Amino acid sequence: MSDNGTGSTGGDNAGGNGGTGDGGTDPGTGQNDGGQTPPDNGQDQGQGQNGGEGDVSSLPAWAQKELRDARADAGKARTNAKAQAADEARQDLAQQIGKALGLIKDGDAAPDPAKLAEQLAASQTDGNEARVELAVFKSAIKQGADPVKLLDSRSFLDKLKGVDPADDKKIGALISKAVEDNTAYRATTPPEASGAPMGGSPPTKKPKTLEAAVAARYKK
C-alpha cells in the first residue's frame, strides 16, 4: 500500500513541472510558448520620436539658443546677399542706359539711378520744348506773327504746356488767339528802300558773270 502512494505523488510532480515548462519564453523569438509577444514598454518608440533629425529639444537650453541664433544669422545673410545683387544689377543697368543716352562716358563711375532718372526726365523735357518752339516758329511765320515775341511771352509759354509738338492745328490756334488779343505779336516788315540813298551815289550794278566782274575790276 505504501509503494503505490509514492508513485502517484511522483507522477503529479512531474506533470506540474511539465506545465511550467510549457509556459516559458523562447529566448530566440521573444515569444512564449503560447505564441504571445511580451508587451512593449514604449521606450523604443519614444527614443525614435525624440531622436529625429533637426530636433533640438534634447539639447541644453544654451545650445538651442545658439542654434536658433545661427539660423537667424544665416537667413539675414541670404537676404542681404539678394539685396546687394539687386542693387548691383540696378547700377549696371543705369550705367548702360547712361552710356546709350550719352549722359556718361566709358570709365565714368556708375551713376545713381535716381539722378540718372532726373537727368533723363530733364533731357526729355528739353527735347520736347525745343520741338514745340520749332513748331511755333513755323506756324508763326505762316500767320504773319513774330515767333520771338511769342516765345518771350510767359503767358503764351504757359498755354503751350502739355501741347504736342506735332499738333499743328492746336499751336496755330494758340498763335492766332495771341495775335488777336495783342497786335504787338504781329510781325513787322521794314519798309523797302526806294530811289538812291540820301547823300550818296546811286548803287552800282553787280556783274552777272565772272568775266564782267574781272572787267569791272580792271576798269578801276
C-alpha positions in Angstrom: 0.0 0.0 0.0 2.8 2.5 0.8 4.6 1.9 -2.6 1.5 2.9 -4.7 1.2 6.2 -2.8 4.7 7.2 -3.5 4.4 6.6 -7.3 1.3 8.7 -7.6 3.0 11.6 -5.9 6.0 11.5 -8.2 3.7 11.5 -11.3 1.9 14.5 -10.1 5.1 16.4 -9.5 6.4 15.5 -13.0 3.2 16.8 -14.6 3.4 20.0 -12.7 6.9 20.7 -13.8 6.0 19.9 -17.4 3.2 22.5 -17.2 5.7 25.1 -16.0 8.0 24.4 -18.9 5.2 24.9 -21.5 4.5 28.4 -20.2 8.2 29.6 -20.6 9.5 32.3 -23.1 11.6 31.4 -26.1 14.8 33.4 -26.0 15.2 33.3 -29.7 11.9 34.8 -30.8 10.9 36.8 -27.7 7.6 34.9 -27.6 6.3 32.5 -25.0 5.2 29.0 -25.9 1.6 30.3 -26.3 2.7 32.5 -29.4 2.1 35.8 -27.5 4.6 38.7 -27.7 5.6 40.4 -24.5 4.1 43.9 -24.0 6.2 46.8 -25.4 7.2 49.3 -22.6 7.2 52.3 -25.1 10.9 53.1 -24.7 11.9 52.3 -28.2 9.1 54.4 -29.7 9.9 57.4 -27.5 13.6 57.2 -28.5 12.7 57.2 -32.2 10.5 60.3 -31.9 12.9 62.4 -29.8 15.9 61.4 -31.8 14.7 62.7 -35.2 17.0 64.8 -37.4 16.7 68.5 -36.7 15.1 68.0 -33.3 16.9 70.2 -30.8 14.6 69.6 -27.8 17.1 67.2 -26.3 19.9 69.8 -26.3 20.6 72.1 -23.4 18.9 75.5 -23.4 22.1 77.4 -24.3 22.8 75.1 -27.2 19.3 75.5 -28.5 19.6 79.3 -28.3 23.0 79.3 -30.2 21.5 77.1 -32.9 18.5 79.4 -33.3 20.7 82.5 -33.5 22.9 80.8 -36.1 19.9 80.0 -38.3 18.7 83.6 -38.0 22.1 85.0 -38.9 22.2 82.7 -42.0 18.7 83.9 -43.0 19.8 87.6 -42.7 23.0 86.9 -44.7 20.9 85.4 -47.6 18.6 88.4 -47.6 21.5 90.8 -47.6 23.2 88.9 -50.4 20.0 89.1 -52.5 19.6 92.9 -51.8 23.2 93.5 -52.8 22.9 91.5 -56.0 19.7 93.5 -56.9 21.5 96.8 -56.2 24.5 95.8 -58.4 22.1 94.9 -61.2 20.4 98.3 -61.0 23.7 100.1 -61.0 24.8 98.1 -64.1 21.5 98.9 -65.9 21.8 102.6 -65.0 25.3 102.7 -66.5 24.2 101.0 -69.7 21.3 103.4 -70.1 23.6 106.4 -69.3 26.0 105.3 -72.0 23.3 104.7 -74.5 21.9 108.2 -74.0 25.3 109.9 -73.9 25.0 111.0 -70.3 28.1 109.2 -69.2 31.3 108.0 -70.9 33.4 104.9 -70.7 35.4 104.9 -67.5 33.0 107.0 -65.5 31.6 105.7 -62.3 28.2 104.2 -62.3 25.6 106.9 -61.8 23.0 107.0 -59.1 19.8 105.5 -60.7 17.7 108.3 -59.1 20.0 111.0 -60.5 20.1 109.3 -63.9 16.3 109.3 -64.0 16.2 113.0 -63.2 18.7 113.7 -66.0 16.7 111.6 -68.4 13.5 113.4 -67.5 15.2 116.8 -67.9 16.6 115.7 -71.3 13.2 114.6 -72.5 11.7 117.9 -71.3 14.3 120.0 -73.1 13.8 118.0 -76.2 10.0 118.5 -76.1 10.4 122.2 -75.5 12.7 122.5 -78.5 10.3 120.7 -80.8 7.4 123.0 -79.6 9.5 126.1 -80.2 10.3 124.9 -83.7 6.6 124.3 -84.4 5.8 127.8 -83.1 8.4 129.3 -85.4 7.0 127.5 -88.5 3.3 128.4 -87.7 4.0 132.0 -86.7 5.8 132.8 -89.9 2.9 131.4 -91.9 0.4 133.5 -90.0 2.5 136.7 -90.1 3.3 136.6 -86.3 6.6 137.3 -84.6 7.8 133.9 -83.1 10.5 135.6 -81.0 8.0 137.9 -79.2 5.6 135.0 -78.7 8.2 132.7 -77.1 9.3 135.6 -74.9 5.8 135.9 -73.5 5.4 134.0 -70.3 1.6 133.8 -70.7 2.0 132.3 -74.2 4.5 129.7 -72.9 2.1 128.7 -70.2 -0.5 128.0 -72.8 2.0 125.8 -74.7 2.5 123.5 -71.7 1.4 119.9 -72.5 0.8 120.7 -76.2 2.0 118.0 -78.6 4.7 119.5 -80.9 3.1 117.6 -83.8 -0.3 119.2 -83.2 -0.1 122.0 -85.8 -3.7 122.9 -85.5 -3.5 123.5 -81.8 -0.3 125.5 -82.0 -1.7 127.5 -84.9 -4.9 128.3 -82.9 -2.9 129.5 -79.9 -0.8 131.8 -82.1 -3.9 133.2 -83.8 -5.6 133.9 -80.5 -2.4 135.5 -79.1 -2.1 137.9 -82.1 -5.8 138.7 -81.9 -5.6 139.6 -78.3 -2.3 141.6 -78.7 -1.3 143.1 -82.0 2.2 143.5 -80.7 2.8 139.9 -81.6 2.3 140.7 -85.3 5.5 140.5 -87.4 6.7 143.9 -88.6 8.5 144.2 -92.0 11.0 147.0 -92.6 10.0 149.5 -95.4 11.6 148.9 -98.7 14.2 151.4 -99.8 13.2 153.5 -102.8 15.5 155.5 -105.0 19.1 156.4 -104.3 20.3 156.7 -100.7 20.5 160.3 -99.5 23.9 161.9 -99.6 25.4 159.1 -101.7 26.0 157.8 -105.1 23.4 155.5 -106.7 24.1 151.8 -106.1 26.3 150.1 -108.6 25.0 147.2 -110.5 26.7 143.9 -109.7 28.2 142.0 -112.5 26.3 139.0 -113.6 29.3 136.9 -114.9 32.8 136.3 -113.8 34.2 137.9 -117.0 32.1 141.1 -116.2 33.4 141.1 -112.6 37.1 140.9 -113.8 36.5 143.6 -116.4 34.9 145.9 -113.9 37.9 145.3 -111.6 40.4 146.4 -114.1 38.5 149.5 -115.1 39.0 151.0 -111.7 
